[in-house]
């Protein structure tokens, strides 16, 4: 499945919910389903700077594909990073770098976030792209 197809699948799932609170509950559920990130990976160098909550991201490559582990001390923030992990995990570094991530605007979630949390979405995608850039060199 391509990144675009994964984005559309996620948007279709979110369209099943009538209001933003139901969408948030769904996103929080996605965060709860993230693969566990060992506490030993909660280090300063993995912390996404500028987020209101603490968000850790581990970017690695496996068989030429990006692999992401993420965690947060906030359930909604963990859900937000889970959206990106779902879309970008197991994709090539080049595909991650060229991906159009404007799908996040189409989720309708940004309008209901505090500005600092909305900014976190930009920081998360930037950090994931940075990992892909490092892997592609």
C-alpha positions as CSV (number, residue, x, y, z in Angstrom):
1,X,0.0,0.0,0.0
2,X,1.4,3.4,-0.9
3,X,1.7,6.4,1.4
4,X,-1.2,8.1,-0.4
5,X,-3.4,4.9,-0.1
6,X,-2.6,4.7,3.7
7,X,-3.5,8.4,4.1
8,X,-6.8,7.8,2.3
9,X,-7.6,4.8,4.4
10,X,-7.0,6.8,7.6
11,X,-9.1,9.7,6.3
12,X,-11.9,7.2,5.4
13,X,-11.8,5.8,8.9
14,X,-12.0,9.2,10.5
15,X,-14.9,10.1,8.2
16,X,-16.9,7.4,10.0
17,X,-17.1,9.6,13.1
18,X,-19.7,12.3,13.5
19,X,-17.8,14.9,15.5
20,X,-14.3,15.9,16.6
21,X,-14.6,14.3,20.0
22,X,-15.2,10.9,18.5
23,X,-12.2,11.5,16.1
24,X,-10.0,12.4,19.1
25,X,-11.0,9.2,20.9
26,X,-10.1,7.3,17.8
27,X,-6.7,9.0,17.6
28,X,-6.1,8.3,21.2
29,X,-6.9,4.7,20.6
30,X,-4.3,4.6,17.8
31,X,-1.7,5.9,20.2
32,X,-2.5,3.2,22.7
33,X,-1.9,0.6,19.9
34,X,1.6,1.9,19.1
35,X,4.4,-0.6,19.6
36,X,5.8,-0.1,23.0
37,X,8.9,2.0,23.2
38,X,11.4,0.9,25.8
39,X,12.0,3.5,28.6
40,X,15.7,3.4,27.8
41,X,14.9,5.1,24.5
42,X,13.3,8.1,26.3
43,X,16.5,10.1,25.9
44,X,17.2,13.8,25.2
45,X,18.4,13.1,21.7
46,X,15.1,11.4,20.8
47,X,12.9,14.1,22.3
48,X,11.1,16.2,19.7
49,X,12.0,19.8,20.7
50,X,9.2,22.4,20.8
51,X,6.3,20.1,21.6
52,X,4.1,21.0,24.6
53,X,4.2,17.4,25.8
54,X,7.2,15.1,25.8
55,X,7.4,13.1,22.5
56,X,10.2,10.7,21.8
57,X,10.9,9.4,18.3
58,X,13.4,6.6,17.3
59,X,14.1,6.4,13.6
60,X,16.0,3.4,12.2
61,X,16.2,1.6,8.9
62,X,15.6,-2.1,8.4
63,X,16.0,-3.7,5.0
64,X,16.0,-0.2,3.3
65,X,12.8,0.9,5.0
66,X,12.2,3.4,7.7
67,X,11.1,2.1,11.1
68,X,9.7,4.4,13.7
69,X,9.1,3.9,17.4
70,X,7.4,6.7,19.3
71,X,6.0,7.6,22.7
72,X,4.6,10.5,24.6
73,X,3.6,11.4,28.1
74,X,0.3,12.7,26.7
75,X,-2.4,10.4,25.3
76,X,-3.5,12.9,22.6
77,X,0.0,13.6,21.5
78,X,0.8,9.9,21.4
79,X,-2.2,9.5,19.2
80,X,-1.0,12.3,16.9
81,X,2.5,10.8,16.5
82,X,0.7,7.4,15.9
83,X,-0.9,9.0,12.8
84,X,2.5,9.7,11.3
85,X,3.9,6.3,12.3
86,X,1.0,4.6,10.7
87,X,1.6,6.5,7.4
88,X,5.4,6.6,7.2
89,X,6.6,3.4,9.0
90,X,8.0,0.7,6.7
91,X,8.4,3.1,3.8
92,X,11.7,3.9,2.0
93,X,13.6,7.0,3.1
94,X,13.0,8.6,-0.3
95,X,9.2,8.0,-0.1
96,X,9.1,9.5,3.4
97,X,11.0,12.6,2.1
98,X,8.8,13.0,-0.9
99,X,5.5,12.3,0.9
100,X,2.8,15.0,0.9
101,X,1.8,15.1,4.5
102,X,-1.0,17.6,4.1
103,X,-3.4,14.7,4.8
104,X,-3.1,15.8,8.5
105,X,-5.0,19.0,7.6
106,X,-7.8,16.9,6.1
107,X,-8.4,15.0,9.4
108,X,-10.1,18.0,10.9
109,X,-8.2,17.6,14.1
110,X,-6.0,20.6,13.8
111,X,-8.9,23.0,14.1
112,X,-9.6,21.7,17.6
113,X,-6.1,21.7,18.9
114,X,-4.4,24.4,20.9
115,X,-1.9,26.3,18.7
116,X,1.1,24.6,20.5
117,X,-0.4,21.1,19.9
118,X,-1.1,22.0,16.3
119,X,2.5,23.1,15.9
120,X,3.6,19.7,17.3
121,X,2.2,18.0,14.2
122,X,4.7,20.0,12.1
123,X,7.5,19.2,14.4
124,X,6.7,15.5,14.4
125,X,6.6,15.3,10.6
126,X,9.8,17.3,10.4
127,X,11.6,15.0,12.8
128,X,10.5,11.9,10.9
129,X,11.7,13.4,7.6
130,X,15.0,14.2,9.3
131,X,15.5,10.5,10.2
132,X,14.7,9.6,6.6
133,X,17.2,12.2,5.3
134,X,19.9,10.8,7.6
135,X,19.1,7.3,6.4
136,X,19.2,8.2,2.7
137,X,22.8,9.7,2.9
